[in-house]
């Protein structure tokens, strides 16, 4: 198993972060990591996901919504090569004060291919961090 994670303090209420995060049709405008995420954000549904990584072609895959707690959490599970590389991606919004929250992401990678995709996982870490920063900018300027 390999894991990447990152978090950022955002100076707006958690509800505002949730609104921006759940407006996946707008990801193309601001999200450098998850450039497409289509499908209804409902437990059990499949999402069509496209991720962008530095110096690599976009990667497309299906991801199943495992858990949604409106305003707080999203958990998805996807496979790039069925059984060979699986990812579990969590998004968490934690209220610190009325107008401040922490947004966190964690992706756990499992499967045989984790032995061979170290550089790709490091690239994913770079864009996960960029996504967090761009989410912060978008939320704080809106």
N, C-alpha and C positions, 0 to 999 in steps of 0.2 A: 504494500500500500504506500502511496505517496500522497502528500497533502499540501495544498497551498491555501493561504488565507490572508486577509487584510481587513482593516477597518478604518473608518474615518469619522471624526466628530463633525456633525452638520448643525449649523446654528439656525434651525427652523424646527417647528413641531414635527413629530413623527408622522402625523397624517399627511403632511406635505411631501415628505420623502416617499411614503407609500404611493401617493398619487403619481409622482414622477416615475417611480419604479414600475408601477403597474400599467403605465401608458406605453406598452411595448411597441406600438405602431410608430412612436417617435424615436426609438432607439437609433435609427439611422442618422438622426440629426446630432446626437451627442455621445453615443456610447461607442468607445473605441474597442471594446471587447466583445460584447454580444450585439452584433449588428442587425440581427433579425431574431424575433421571438414571436411566432404567431400561433394562435390557438387560444382557447378560453382558459383562463387561469382558475381551474377548478380541479379538485382532487380526482385522480383517475384519468384525466384528459392527457392526450399527447400534444406536445408542442413541437413545432418545426423551429429548430435553433440553428443559427449560423454564428460562428465565432471567428474573430480575426486575431491573428498572431503576427508579431513582427517578422518580416522576411519569410513568410510562409503563405501558401494559398489559404483562402477561407475554408473552414471545416463545417460541414452541414451534418446534422444528425437529429434524431427524434429524442425527446426527453419527456418522461412521464411525470406529471405533477403528483407528488406523494403526499404533500401537506400544504395547506394554505390557512394561515390565521390572519385574516384581514387586518392590515395596519401594522403587523408585527413580523410575520415569517412566511417564507416560501421555501419548500424543499422539493427539488427535482432529481430525477435519476435518469441518466441516459447512457447509451452505449455507442461508441464510434465503430468499433469492430465487435459485433455481438459476442460476448463472453471473453473477448481478448482485452478489451479496455472499456471499463465502466466508470462513470463519474457520478458522484452524488454532490449536488451543488446546493448549498444553503445560503439564503439571504435573511438577515436578521436585523430588525430595527428595534433599538432599545431606547426608551425615553430616559433622559437624564434630568431634564427640567422641562417646564411647559414649552419652551422655545429652543430646546437643544436635545439632540439625540445622537446615538452612535449607530452607524450602518456598518454591518460586518458581512463578509462573504467567506465561505470555506468550501473548497472542492476537494473531495477525497477521490483518488484514482485507485482502482483495483484491477487486477487481471494480469495475465502474462506479459502484455505489452508494456506494462509500467517499467519493466527492466530495460526497455529500448527507447523510451521516449523522454528521457531526462531533459534534453534541450527544449523539447516542445513544452514540457511542464514548466520549465523556467520561463519560457516566453509567455505562457499563460499567466504566470505570476506578475510579469511586467504589465500586461494589459488589464489584469484584475485590479491592480493598484491604480492604473490610469482611469479605469471605469469609476472607481470609488471617488477619485478627485473630480472627475467630470460630473458625477452625480451631485457632489457637494456644490460645485459651481452652479449647476442648473437649478438646484433647489434654492440656493441662497440668492440668486438673481431674480427669480420669478416673483 
